[in-house]
Amino acid sequence: MKHMLETESNNDNNSSFQPNIYDPRYWDSLDSKMIDILLQKGPIRDLSILKGPKDRFSRRFSATFYTRVLANGETCDREWLVYCKPLDRVFCFCCKLLRKGHAKGQLANDGFSDWNNFGTRLKEHETSAEHVSNMASWYELRLRLQNDQTIDSIAQREIQKEREHWRKVLYRIILIVKFLASHNLAFRGSNSKLYQDSNGNFLGMVQLLAEFDPVIQEHVRRITNDEIHKHYLGHGIQNELISLLADAIRSEIIRKVKQAKYFSVILDCTPDASHQE
Ligand SMILES: [Zn+2]
């Protein structure tokens, strides 16, 4: 459990004012994202505070209230009980953060400080239906946030998966362009549609890969089912990739020439129809 003072001194290092989310005084102004973080981390208890200041009846807050003694003598920690020293009040962590509409009782609102009746009030509160339901929601939410199972994270994972798919598709298209270019093969035929006659080497390679590669298989499936219209197989993308590869090769040659200082050029010539080299 982190120390309350530690988080406060961390905030001091920051020039812009950042409220300490563990401080119940700021809980009403937190947005839903901050509340999620707080619910996941749980409250922070300052263990150095053993007793609060005495009230006019000489009664006060005591750290012993954190422990609940069950009827059979067993003890358990009241994890939800939060003492706010500057206010000298206690709050119920889950009822204050998870209340729906107007909640009854000061523990879920402005804090409780009637130390004379505190013991009775605690027992009443922790057995109330509202508190039990809020505790259950808190534990369940915390578990889901820890296991990354909220609706948000499912959407996030879907986006990540899609991004990964497109990266793999593009990688294969680049490799096809690289293969055809390095073997001096023509890219296009007289037809530019998948699975039609004379559609050229490029689309032919895509069809070949679709026979066994699951990534291209899925890509081709989406195209033939009209699920996507940006298929990255058209003339434009082929030319763009060819010129990107050419740029990369040219800069690599220039880099090597500059580094080597001395270099020779070999030309491979072929005679034309008039037998001229
Ligand atoms: Zn409660």
Boltz pocket constraint, residues with backbone or C-beta under 6 A from the ligand:
constraints:
  - pocket:
      binder: B
      contacts: [[A, 80], [A, 92], [A, 93], [A, 94], [A, 95], [A, 96], [A, 107], [A, 125], [A, 130], [A, 131], [A, 134]]
      max_distance: 6.0
